[in-house]
Amino acid sequence: MADFDLNIHTARLLMDEPFFAAISRRIDKRASHAIPTAGVMVNPDTAQFEMLYNPDFFEKLTDLERADVLKHEFYHITFLHVTDRMPEGVKPQLWNIAADLAINSHLSNLPERGLIPGEGPFKDLPRGKSAEWYLAQMPGVKPGPDEGEEGEEGEKGEPGQAGAPGQEGKGKGKSMSDLAEEDMPDTLDDHSGWGKCSQEMKDMAKERLKDIIRKAGEDCAKNNSWGSVSADCKRKIMKVLDTKVDWKKVLRYFVKTSQRANRSSSIKRINRRYAYIHPGKRSNRVARVAISIDQSGSVSDQLLSRFFAELNKLSEIAEFVVIPFDTHVEESLVYTWKRGQTKATERVLHGGTCFDAPTDYVNKNNFDGHIILTDMCAPKPQSSKCQRMWMTTTEFATRPYFETKERVVVVD
């Protein structure tokens, strides 16, 4: 009998969930018998979000349970549990439980292993609180400054107290206060992948997540529906977009993801980090990333200086081609910034601006990514054959000469 293929069923399971369906389309899902249930993680090589699932586990679930497990995993991503640093000095098991309690407050059809506030050992805990609030209630965890803040439902908690005063638990068995730390139950899903990726890669994935959420929100706006996502969850999810974008991390992320062309999958070589889960990698060719720099007078020396300073840091991990341009590209001035090199800020042209010039050059020379530093003050260019990103100042980003759906990042 063939293994259960989650990818075949996902669209049907999330038919009435436009937000989660939009998230799902941007998350790689792969079957694995190496984990007991399911789990999400950031791939340490590509900074892409992945969901691993055990087909035997999913095959035994009802459709309602499968949908809730999917939503549970996607909530881990959107609530930043996968990409943010775990609170310092806290054992991973307790943070895992707290993260699950925060998510499962909003799900009603989880399998039996799901940890739910108000039930079982958590019968004294109210629903709708943040992971930080639930963490403060765990045995052996010193109450922190956030535990008295409002949860998703606006309910205040008392320092060091499990649940709101006078609230009756509805579950049976021992309450959490009766359990020692080592007796705490396991979470429904596997969180081990959260710690198997560098924080740098997680930060890059977090920047990508903002694009994922933005696009998912746009899909929901078209249908005027977020499905089962509550207003409280929606506010928390949208906070991800309110956080200030670190343009340096975005630049690094863009270059890193463009470099995926450096490698190809190989079934002949075992992946040392995730044996038999991910294929091994072998070198194929060197990725080509183009960085076009607008030389017009309206691009300030200060902006050029800040950008070159970051390129010097970026050259520690990558090689790229610098394309100075104004109304044309002078090919004799194009150069390869080799890995490990440092260069001084320079302005080599002084004309106007035409974005077709660098785009045409990049299209003809088989690049894998294209970054343009500019004031955005020129007509919309022709389409790019590779992914293209624009970097500019706040002033020019808010009043661009043309509209684009490509990413525009503010260098501040």
GUBAZA-798957 format. One record per residue: z, x, y of N, C-alpha, C in turn. Coordinates in steps of 0.1 Angstrom, whole numbers, plus 5000, padded with zeros to 4 digits. Last residue first. Layout:
<nodes>
  n.c3  n.c1  n.c2  ca.c3  ca.c1  ca.c2  c.c3  c.c1  c.c2
     Z     X     Y      Z      X      Y     Z     X     Y
...
</nodes>
This chain:
<nodes>
  n.c3  n.c1  n.c2  ca.c3  ca.c1  ca.c2  c.c3  c.c1  c.c2
  5053  5179  5524   5062   5178   5535  5072  5190  5537
  5025  5167  5514   5031   5180   5514  5040  5180  5526
  5019  5138  5494   5023   5143   5508  5029  5157  5506
  4990  5130  5475   5004   5136   5476  5007  5142  5489
  4972  5106  5460   4973   5113   5473  4988  5117  5474
  4951  5099  5433   4965   5102   5438  4964  5110  5451
  4925  5075  5438   4930   5087   5432  4944  5091  5439
  4916  5053  5451   4926   5050   5441  4931  5063  5434
  4911  5054  5486   4909   5060   5473  4920  5055  5463
  4896  5049  5518   4905   5044   5508  4901  5051  5494
  4894  5072  5546   4888   5064   5536  4899  5060  5526
  4910  5084  5564   4897   5080   5569  4890  5071  5559
  4945  5074  5563   4934   5082   5558  4921  5076  5564
  4973  5073  5574   4961   5068   5581  4949  5076  5576
  4991  5083  5556   4993   5069   5561  4982  5064  5568
  4982  5109  5554   4983   5101   5542  4984  5086  5545
  4985  5120  5579   4971   5118   5574  4971  5109  5561
  5013  5121  5581   5005   5115   5591  4991  5111  5585
  5021  5137  5558   5025   5122   5559  5016  5115  5569
  4993  5157  5547   5006   5155   5554  5009  5140  5555
  4980  5163  5514   4979   5162   5528  4992  5160  5534
  4959  5164  5486   4972   5168   5491  4970  5169  5506
  4945  5146  5459   4944   5150   5473  4958  5153  5478
  4928  5152  5428   4940   5148   5435  4939  5154  5449
  4909  5143  5400   4909   5148   5413  4922  5143  5420
  4895  5150  5368   4905   5144   5376  4907  5151  5389
  4858  5153  5370   4871   5157   5364  4882  5150  5373
  4837  5144  5384   4836   5144   5369  4849  5147  5363
  4841  5122  5412   4844   5135   5406  4842  5134  5391
  4818  5106  5435   4827   5106   5423  4829  5120  5417
  4815  5117  5469   4810   5112   5457  4820  5113  5446
  4841  5109  5495   4831   5117   5488  4825  5110  5475
  4844  5091  5526   4847   5092   5511  4836  5099  5504
  4843  5112  5556   4839   5100   5548  4843  5102  5533
  4874  5127  5568   4859   5127   5566  4856  5115  5557
  4902  5136  5569   4894   5131   5580  4879  5134  5578
  4922  5147  5552   4916   5134   5549  4906  5128  5559
  4930  5172  5556   4936   5162   5565  4930  5148  5563
  4937  5189  5524   4929   5184   5535  4937  5175  5545
  4932  5202  5493   4942   5202   5504  4934  5199  5517
  4924  5190  5462   4919   5192   5476  4930  5191  5486
  4919  5199  5429   4929   5196   5439  4923  5199  5453
  4907  5191  5398   4903   5194   5412  4913  5189  5421
  4900  5201  5364   4909   5195   5374  4905  5200  5388
  4881  5214  5350   4889   5204   5343  4898  5196  5352
  4846  5221  5358   4860   5222   5360  4868  5211  5353
  4817  5226  5359   4824   5223   5347  4839  5226  5348
  4800  5229  5381   4806   5241   5374  4816  5238  5364
  4793  5206  5394   4782   5214   5388  4788  5226  5379
  4817  5196  5404   4809   5188   5393  4799  5197  5386
  4823  5215  5423   4831   5214   5411  4824  5206  5400
  4802  5211  5442   4804   5224   5436  4812  5223  5423
  4807  5184  5449   4794   5188   5442  4796  5201  5435
  4832  5187  5461   4830   5179   5449  4818  5182  5441
  4827  5203  5483   4835   5209   5472  4833  5201  5459
  4808  5184  5496   4805   5198   5494  4813  5204  5483
  4819  5159  5501   4809   5160   5491  4806  5175  5487
  4836  5162  5522   4842   5163   5508  4832  5163  5497
  4834  5180  5550   4826   5172   5542  4831  5173  5528
  4843  5188  5583   4848   5185   5570  4838  5176  5563
  4835  5216  5604   4841   5203   5603  4845  5201  5588
  4845  5252  5605   4836   5240   5608  4843  5227  5607
  4855  5277  5599   4861   5270   5610  4852  5258  5614
  4868  5298  5573   4858   5290   5579  4864  5282  5590
  4891  5312  5564   4878   5319   5564  4866  5312  5570
  4924  5318  5566   4914   5308   5570  4901  5315  5572
  4951  5325  5544   4940   5329   5552  4931  5317  5555
  4982  5339  5532   4975   5328   5538  4963  5332  5546
  4979  5364  5506   4984   5359   5519  4976  5347  5523
  4988  5362  5471   4978   5364   5482  4984  5358  5495
  4994  5376  5439   5000   5370   5451  4990  5373  5462
  4989  5371  5403   4985   5377   5416  4992  5370  5428
  4995  5358  5380   5003   5369   5384  5000  5375  5397
  4962  5349  5372   4976   5348   5369  4984  5360  5373
  4939  5350  5400   4943   5353   5386  4958  5352  5385
  4918  5331  5415   4932   5335   5418  4938  5337  5404
  4885  5336  5421   4895   5333   5411  4908  5339  5414
  4867  5324  5450   4873   5334   5442  4883  5329  5432
  4842  5319  5475   4849   5313   5463  4855  5325  5455
  4826  5331  5492   4840   5331   5496  4848  5325  5485
  4800  5327  5484   4805   5341   5484  4820  5342  5487
  4796  5300  5488   4799   5305   5474  4804  5319  5474
  4808  5279  5510   4801   5293   5511  4805  5300  5498
  4802  5246  5511   4809   5256   5504  4801  5269  5504
  4804  5227  5542   4797   5232   5530  4806  5242  5523
  4820  5220  5562   4809   5210   5559  4801  5215  5547
  4842  5237  5546   4843   5229   5558  4832  5218  5556
  4863  5254  5521   4851   5246   5525  4853  5240  5539
  4872  5276  5494   4873   5273   5509  4861  5264  5512
  4884  5273  5464   4871   5270   5470  4874  5266  5485
  4898  5291  5438   4900   5287   5452  4886  5285  5458
  4907  5285  5405   4896   5290   5414  4898  5283  5428
  4935  5298  5386   4927   5288   5392  4917  5293  5402
  4959  5302  5361   4948   5308   5369  4940  5297  5374
  4996  5300  5358   4982   5295   5357  4972  5303  5365
  5021  5309  5363   5019   5301   5350  5004  5298  5348
  5021  5322  5387   5029   5328   5376  5026  5321  5363
  5008  5307  5405   5000   5317   5398  5008  5324  5387
  5027  5292  5417   5020   5286   5406  5012  5296  5398
  5036  5309  5437   5045   5306   5426  5037  5300  5414
  5013  5308  5452   5018   5321   5447  5027  5319  5436
  5012  5281  5459   5001   5287   5450  5006  5300  5444
  5032  5280  5477   5034   5274   5464  5024  5279  5454
  5021  5295  5498   5033   5299   5493  5036  5293  5479
  4999  5279  5504   4997   5292   5498  5009  5297  5492
  5012  5257  5516   5005   5255   5504  5002  5268  5497
  5024  5268  5539   5033   5262   5528  5025  5261  5515
  5000  5276  5552   5010   5286   5548  5019  5280  5537
  4987  5252  5557   4981   5262   5549  4991  5272  5543
  5006  5240  5574   5003   5234   5562  4996  5244  5552
  5004  5258  5596   5017   5256   5589  5015  5250  5575
  4979  5256  5605   4983   5269   5599  4995  5267  5591
  4965  5223  5598   4973   5233   5606  4976  5245  5598
  4934  5210  5601   4944   5214   5590  4952  5225  5596
  4917  5209  5622   4928   5199   5622  4938  5201  5610
  4897  5228  5617   4908   5231   5627  4920  5221  5627
  4889  5231  5582   4887   5226   5596  4899  5228  5604
  4890  5239  5556   4892   5250   5566  4890  5244  5580
  4905  5228  5527   4898   5224   5539  4901  5234  5550
  4902  5241  5496   4911   5241   5508  4902  5239  5520
  4904  5232  5462   4895   5233   5474  4904  5232  5486
  4909  5245  5432   4917   5241   5444  4908  5243  5456
  4902  5238  5399   4896   5241   5412  4906  5237  5422
  4907  5251  5367   4912   5242   5377  4908  5247  5391
  4897  5253  5335   4892   5257   5348  4898  5247  5358
  4911  5267  5305   4908   5256   5314  4905  5261  5328
  4895  5286  5280   4904   5286   5292  4901  5275  5301
  4894  5273  5247   4888   5279   5258  4898  5279  5270
  4912  5275  5224   4899   5270   5223  4891  5277  5234
  4940  5283  5203   4933   5285   5215  4918  5281  5213
  4957  5258  5185   4950   5270   5185  4942  5271  5198
  4986  5241  5172   4976   5243   5183  4969  5257  5181
  4994  5216  5147   4995   5229   5153  4985  5230  5164
  5004  5182  5151   4995   5192   5146  4998  5205  5153
  5037  5168  5146   5025   5171   5155  5017  5182  5149
  5049  5166  5121   5049   5155   5130  5037  5157  5140
  5048  5190  5107   5043   5178   5100  5044  5165  5109
  5072  5204  5127   5065   5205   5115  5061  5192  5109
  5077  5210  5156   5077   5197   5150  5068  5197  5137
  5077  5238  5161   5087   5229   5167  5088  5216  5160
  5054  5248  5148   5067   5254   5145  5079  5245  5150
  5029  5232  5132   5036   5232   5145  5050  5237  5142
  5008  5250  5111   5019   5241   5112  5026  5243  5125
  4973  5249  5109   4984   5256   5114  4996  5247  5116
  4953  5232  5102   4955   5244   5094  4968  5251  5097
  4948  5213  5120   4956   5209   5108  4959  5220  5099
  4949  5216  5154   4945   5223   5142  4954  5218  5130
  4937  5206  5186   4946   5204   5174  4940  5211  5162
  4933  5230  5213   4928   5220   5204  4937  5218  5192
  4937  5241  5247   4941   5240   5233  4934  5229  5225
  4930  5239  5273   4931   5252   5267  4933  5252  5252
  4931  5214  5282   4918   5218   5277  4919  5232  5271
  4955  5212  5294   4954   5208   5281  4941  5211  5274
  4954  5219  5321   4953   5230   5311  4953  5226  5297
  4960  5196  5334   4946   5200   5333  4944  5211  5323
  4987  5196  5332   4980   5187   5324  4965  5190  5323
  4993  5218  5350   4997   5219   5335  4989  5209  5327
  4983  5208  5374   4977   5220   5368  4980  5221  5353
  5000  5186  5377   4986   5184   5377  4979  5196  5370
  5025  5198  5378   5022   5189   5367  5007  5187  5366
  5023  5213  5402   5025   5220   5389  5022  5211  5377
  5021  5191  5420   5011   5201   5419  5011  5209  5406
  5045  5178  5415   5033   5171   5412  5021  5181  5411
  5063  5198  5424   5063   5194   5409  5050  5187  5406
  5056  5198  5451   5055   5210   5443  5055  5207  5428
  5063  5173  5460   5049   5176   5459  5046  5189  5451
  5084  5150  5448   5084   5165   5451  5069  5170  5449
  5089  5119  5463   5080   5127   5454  5081  5142  5458
  5119  5101  5464   5110   5110   5471  5102  5119  5461
  5121  5069  5449   5126   5083   5450  5115  5092  5456
  5108  5045  5445   5114   5048   5459  5119  5062  5460
  5101  5043  5419   5090   5046   5429  5096  5049  5443
  5125  5038  5408   5118   5050   5404  5107  5053  5414
  5131  5013  5416   5138   5024   5423  5131  5037  5419
  5118  4996  5399   5111   4999   5411  5118  5010  5419
  5138  4993  5380   5126   5000   5376  5119  5004  5389
  5157  4978  5394   5161   4992   5389  5148  5000  5386
  5143  4955  5399   5148   4963   5410  5151  4977  5405
  5139  4946  5372   5128   4949   5380  5132  4958  5392
  5165  4941  5364   5158   4952   5358  5146  4956  5366
  5169  4918  5381   5178   4930   5382  5171  4942  5376
  5150  4900  5372   5150   4905   5386  5158  4918  5388
  5139  4910  5338   5147   4902   5348  5146  4908  5362
  5111  4907  5319   5118   4916   5328  5126  4908  5338
  5095  4891  5304   5109   4889   5302  5118  4899  5311
  5068  4890  5328   5073   4886   5314  5088  4885  5314
  5061  4892  5353   5066   4904   5347  5072  4901  5333
  5033  4879  5371   5043   4877   5360  5048  4891  5355
  5009  4878  5384   5020   4872   5390  5031  4869  5380
  4987  4892  5376   4991   4880   5368  5002  4872  5374
  4988  4912  5396   4976   4904   5394  4978  4891  5386
  5014  4922  5392   5011   4915   5404  4998  4907  5403
  5011  4936  5368   5019   4924   5368  5016  4916  5381
  4994  4956  5376   4989   4947   5366  4997  4934  5366
  5011  4969  5394   4999   4964   5399  4993  4953  5389
  5030  4978  5376   5034   4969   5386  5022  4962  5392
  5015  4997  5362   5020   4986   5355  5024  4975  5364
  5011  5015  5382   4999   5008   5377  5004  4996  5369
  5037  5024  5387   5030   5018   5398  5018  5010  5392
  5044  5034  5362   5051   5022   5367  5043  5016  5378
  5026  5056  5361   5026   5046   5351  5032  5033  5355
  5034  5071  5384   5021   5065   5383  5020  5054  5373
  5060  5078  5375   5058   5070   5387  5044  5063  5388
  5054  5094  5353   5060   5081   5351  5058  5072  5363
  5047  5118  5364   5037   5110   5358  5041  5095  5356
  5072  5126  5371   5062   5124   5382  5051  5115  5377
  5083  5129  5346   5089   5119   5355  5079  5116  5366
  5068  5150  5336   5066   5137   5330  5072  5126  5339
  5079  5170  5352   5065   5167   5353  5062  5153  5347
  5105  5170  5342   5103   5167   5356  5088  5163  5358
  5101  5178  5316   5106   5165   5318  5103  5161  5333
  5093  5204  5320   5083   5195   5315  5087  5180  5317
  5117  5214  5330   5105   5215   5338  5094  5205  5333
  5134  5211  5309   5136   5202   5321  5124  5203  5330
  5118  5212  5277   5124   5218   5289  5125  5208  5300
  5128  5193  5249   5118   5196   5259  5125  5202  5271
  5146  5182  5232   5137   5191   5226  5126  5195  5236
  5163  5161  5238   5168   5174   5241  5158  5185  5237
  5151  5138  5230   5154   5139   5244  5157  5154  5248
  5148  5136  5202   5137   5142   5210  5140  5144  5224
  5170  5121  5194   5171   5136   5192  5159  5143  5200
  5174  5095  5193   5173   5101   5206  5172  5116  5206
  5163  5067  5175   5165   5082   5174  5163  5088  5188
  5180  5035  5176   5168   5044   5176  5173  5059  5176
  5206  5024  5174   5194   5018   5167  5183  5028  5165
  5233  5047  5172   5223   5039   5179  5212  5034  5170
  5263  5045  5152   5250   5052   5156  5242  5042  5164
  5297  5039  5164   5285   5036   5156  5273  5044  5161
  5325  5061  5164   5316   5053   5171  5303  5051  5163
  5343  5078  5152   5340   5065   5145  5330  5056  5152
  5348  5099  5169   5340   5102   5157  5336  5089  5149
  5364  5086  5188   5350   5090   5192  5342  5093  5179
  5381  5058  5174   5381   5072   5178  5366  5076  5181
  5386  5024  5184   5378   5034   5177  5380  5048  5183
  5398  5006  5200   5405   5009   5188  5398  5020  5180
  5381  5002  5221   5394   5009   5224  5402  5013  5212
  5362  4986  5210   5359   5000   5212  5372  5008  5215
  5377  4965  5184   5371   4968   5197  5369  4983  5199
  5370  4955  5151   5377   4963   5160  5369  4964  5174
  5358  4921  5146   5361   4934   5142  5368  4942  5153
  5333  4902  5165   5344   4903   5155  5346  4918  5152
  5325  4892  5199   5322   4898   5186  5334  4898  5177
  5332  4883  5224   5327   4873   5215  5324  4879  5201
  5361  4889  5244   5350   4894   5236  5345  4884  5226
  5368  4875  5276   5370   4874   5262  5358  4880  5255
  5381  4888  5306   5369   4885   5298  5371  4885  5283
  5402  4897  5321   5402   4883   5316  5390  4879  5308
  5384  4920  5340   5396   4914   5337  5395  4900  5332
  5355  4934  5324   5360   4928   5335  5373  4921  5331
  5356  4965  5305   5352   4952   5308  5359  4946  5320
  5379  4987  5300   5367   4983   5293  5364  4968  5295
  5389  5008  5327   5391   4995   5319  5378  4991  5313
  5386  5029  5344   5393   5031   5331  5395  5019  5323
  5385  5008  5372   5385   5022   5367  5393  5023  5354
  5368  4978  5367   5380   4984   5371  5380  4998  5365
  5336  4967  5381   5345   4971   5370  5357  4978  5375
  5319  4939  5395   5327   4951   5396  5335  4954  5384
  5286  4929  5391   5299   4927   5387  5307  4940  5388
  5258  4928  5394   5266   4928   5406  5281  4926  5403
  5242  4932  5373   5245   4918   5376  5255  4917  5388
  5240  4959  5370   5228   4952   5373  5231  4937  5377
  5271  4968  5386   5261   4969   5376  5249  4961  5380
  5287  4985  5413   5281   4973   5408  5271  4976  5397
  5312  5010  5405   5301   5004   5413  5295  4992  5406
  5331  5022  5391   5335   5010   5398  5324  5004  5406
  5319  5045  5381   5322   5035   5372  5326  5022  5379
  5313  5067  5397   5303   5056   5397  5308  5044  5389
  5332  5087  5395   5331   5079   5407  5322  5067  5407
  5346  5084  5361   5339   5091   5372  5338  5082  5384
  5371  5089  5337   5364   5080   5346  5358  5087  5358
  5364  5110  5309   5372   5108   5322  5364  5099  5331
  5362  5099  5277   5354   5102   5289  5363  5100  5301
  5377  5091  5255   5377   5105   5258  5369  5109  5270
  5357  5063  5248   5369   5071   5245  5367  5085  5248
  5338  5049  5276   5339   5055   5263  5352  5063  5260
  5335  5040  5301   5344   5032   5292  5346  5039  5279
  5316  5055  5313   5329   5056   5318  5339  5049  5309
  5293  5045  5301   5297   5058   5297  5312  5060  5301
  5289  5021  5314   5293   5020   5300  5299  5034  5296
  5280  5032  5339   5292   5024   5338  5298  5023  5324
  5257  5046  5332   5269   5054   5337  5281  5046  5336
  5241  5025  5325   5245   5034   5314  5257  5042  5319
  5252  4995  5342   5244   5006   5340  5249  5015  5329
  5255  4961  5328   5260   4973   5336  5250  4984  5334
  5250  4937  5313   5243   4940   5326  5248  4951  5334
  5280  4924  5298   5266   4927   5298  5261  4931  5313
  5313  4937  5293   5303   4927   5298  5289  4933  5297
  5332  4945  5264   5324   4950   5275  5314  4939  5280
  5345  4937  5241   5353   4936   5254  5344  4941  5266
  5329  4943  5220   5331   4929   5224  5338  4927  5237
  5320  4965  5208   5318   4965   5222  5321  4951  5228
  5321  4963  5181   5331   4972   5187  5330  4971  5202
  5307  4930  5183   5312   4941   5175  5322  4949  5182
  5296  4923  5217   5295   4921   5203  5301  4933  5195
  5295  4929  5243   5301   4916   5240  5301  4913  5225
  5266  4948  5243   5278   4945   5249  5282  4931  5246
  5252  4960  5212   5251   4950   5223  5265  4948  5229
  5231  4980  5193   5245   4980   5200  5244  4971  5212
  5213  4972  5164   5214   4973   5179  5228  4971  5184
  5212  4967  5137   5218   4979   5142  5219  4981  5157
  5198  4943  5134   5213   4943   5133  5219  4955  5138
  5171  4941  5159   5177   4942   5145  5192  4944  5145
  5171  4920  5188   5171   4933   5182  5175  4932  5167
  5167  4899  5207   5161   4898   5193  5161  4911  5186
  5174  4902  5233   5181   4892   5225  5176  4891  5211
  5181  4924  5260   5173   4921   5248  5181  4912  5239
  5197  4934  5280   5186   4926   5284  5176  4922  5272
  5216  4950  5268   5221   4938   5276  5209  4928  5279
  5202  4972  5259   5203   4960   5250  5210  4948  5257
  5205  4990  5280   5192   4984   5277  5194  4971  5269
  5232  4997  5280   5226   4993   5293  5213  4985  5290
  5235  5005  5253   5242   4993   5258  5236  4988  5271
  5220  5029  5253   5216   5017   5245  5222  5004  5250
  5235  5045  5270   5222   5042   5274  5217  5030  5266
  5259  5047  5255   5259   5041   5268  5245  5037  5273
  5249  5061  5232   5255   5047   5231  5255  5040  5244
  5242  5085  5244   5232   5077   5237  5237  5063  5236
  5267  5094  5254   5256   5091   5263  5246  5082  5257
  5279  5099  5229   5285   5089   5238  5274  5085  5248
  5263  5119  5218   5265   5107   5211  5270  5096  5220
  5265  5141  5236   5253   5133   5235  5255  5120  5228
  5295  5144  5256   5288   5145   5243  5276  5136  5241
  5295  5157  5288   5296   5145   5280  5288  5148  5267
  5291  5177  5307   5304   5176   5300  5306  5164  5291
  5268  5159  5328   5275   5172   5324  5288  5169  5317
  5245  5135  5318   5257   5138   5326  5264  5151  5320
  5212  5147  5311   5224   5140   5306  5236  5144  5315
  5185  5145  5334   5195   5153   5328  5207  5144  5323
  5157  5123  5328   5168   5128   5336  5178  5136  5328
  5140  5115  5307   5136   5126   5316  5147  5131  5325
  5150  5094  5293   5143   5104   5285  5141  5117  5294
  5161  5076  5310   5170   5082   5300  5163  5094  5294
  5146  5062  5329   5148   5076   5331  5157  5083  5321
  5140  5036  5326   5153   5038   5332  5156  5053  5333
  5115  5039  5313   5115   5034   5327  5129  5036  5334
  5123  5049  5287   5114   5056   5296  5116  5052  5311
  5140  5028  5278   5145   5042   5278  5136  5051  5288
  5121  5007  5278   5132   5007   5288  5138  5021  5289
  5106  5014  5256   5100   5015   5269  5110  5015  5280
  5124  5009  5236   5119   5022   5238  5113  5024  5251
  5128  4981  5239   5139   4990   5240  5135  5004  5243
  5102  4971  5234   5108   4970   5248  5120  4980  5250
  5101  4977  5206   5092   4983   5216  5097  4983  5230
  5122  4960  5198   5123   4975   5196  5114  4982  5205
  5111  4935  5205   5123   4940   5212  5126  4955  5210
  5090  4934  5187   5087   4934   5202  5099  4939  5209
  5103  4934  5163   5094   4945   5166  5091  4945  5181
  5117  4909  5165   5124   4922   5164  5115  4934  5167
  5095  4892  5164   5105   4892   5176  5113  4905  5176
  5084  4897  5139   5076   4900   5151  5086  4901  5164
  5109  4913  5118   5101   4901   5123  5093  4905  5135
  5107  4943  5098   5111   4935   5109  5103  4923  5111
  5096  4959  5079   5106   4950   5074  5111  4941  5085
  5078  4976  5092   5073   4967   5083  5083  4956  5079
  5095  4994  5106   5088   4983   5113  5083  4973  5104
  5103  5011  5084   5113   5004   5092  5106  4992  5099
  5079  5022  5076   5087   5014   5067  5097  5006  5074
  5070  5037  5099   5063   5024   5095  5071  5016  5085
  5089  5048  5125   5089   5048   5110  5082  5036  5105
  5075  5063  5154   5081   5051   5147  5079  5053  5132
  5075  5078  5185   5074   5080   5171  5081  5068  5165
  5059  5079  5215   5068   5071   5207  5065  5074  5193
  5056  5101  5244   5052   5097   5230  5063  5088  5224
  5044  5112  5275   5053   5104   5267  5048  5100  5254
  5035  5146  5281   5031   5132   5279  5042  5125  5272
  5037  5173  5283   5044   5165   5293  5040  5151  5292
  5026  5190  5263   5017   5183   5272  5023  5175  5284
  5046  5202  5249   5034   5209   5251  5025  5203  5262
  5067  5184  5244   5070   5197   5251  5058  5205  5254
  5065  5150  5251   5059   5161   5243  5061  5174  5250
  5094  5133  5254   5083   5139   5262  5078  5150  5253
  5101  5103  5235   5103   5116   5239  5092  5121  5248
  5116  5077  5215   5106   5082   5225  5110  5095  5230
  5117  5062  5182   5123   5071   5193  5112  5075  5202
  5129  5045  5152   5119   5048   5162  5125  5057  5173
  5140  5052  5123   5136   5039   5129  5125  5042  5140
  5143  5077  5111   5146   5065   5104  5141  5052  5110
  5117  5103  5111   5128   5096   5118  5131  5082  5111
  5097  5111  5095   5108   5121   5098  5119  5115  5106
  5076  5095  5092   5087   5093   5083  5098  5102  5085
  5057  5082  5118   5064   5094   5113  5075  5089  5103
  5029  5072  5138   5038   5070   5127  5044  5083  5122
  5028  5071  5174   5024   5077   5161  5034  5075  5150
  5016  5064  5206   5024   5059   5195  5019  5065  5182
  5016  5072  5240   5010   5075   5227  5020  5071  5216
  5014  5050  5266   5023   5058   5258  5017  5060  5244
  4999  5032  5280   4999   5046   5285  5009  5055  5278
  5002  5008  5270   4988   5013   5270  4988  5028  5274
  5029  5002  5276   5025   5006   5262  5011  5012  5262
  5028  4994  5302   5035   5007   5299  5030  5011  5285
  5015  4970  5299   5009   4980   5307  5015  4994  5304
  5033  4957  5283   5020   4959   5277  5013  4970  5285
  5055  4954  5300   5056   4963   5288  5043  4966  5282
  5043  4936  5318   5048   4949   5323  5049  4959  5311
  5035  4913  5303   5025   4922   5310  5030  4935  5314
  5041  4899  5277   5049   4909   5284  5040  4918  5292
  5029  4883  5258   5035   4876   5269  5044  4885  5278
  5019  4903  5240   5010   4894   5247  5016  4887  5259
  5031  4921  5224   5034   4922   5239  5025  4913  5247
  5020  4917  5199   5035   4916   5201  5039  4915  5216
  4993  4922  5203   4998   4909   5200  5013  4907  5203
  4994  4950  5209   4988   4941   5219  4993  4926  5216
  5005  4961  5184   5012   4961   5197  5007  4951  5207
  4992  4961  5160   4999   4949   5163  5005  4949  5177
  4980  4986  5157   4971   4974   5155  4978  4962  5160
  5001  5004  5161   4990   5003   5171  4982  4991  5170
  5016  5003  5137   5021   4996   5149  5010  4994  5160
  5008  5000  5105   5002   5006   5117  5006  4998  5130
  5025  5006  5076   5024   4997   5087  5019  5004  5099
  5006  5023  5050   5017   5022   5060  5014  5012  5071
  4991  5006  5022   4990   5014   5034  5002  5012  5043
  5000  5008  4988   5000   5000   5000  5000  5009  5013
</nodes>
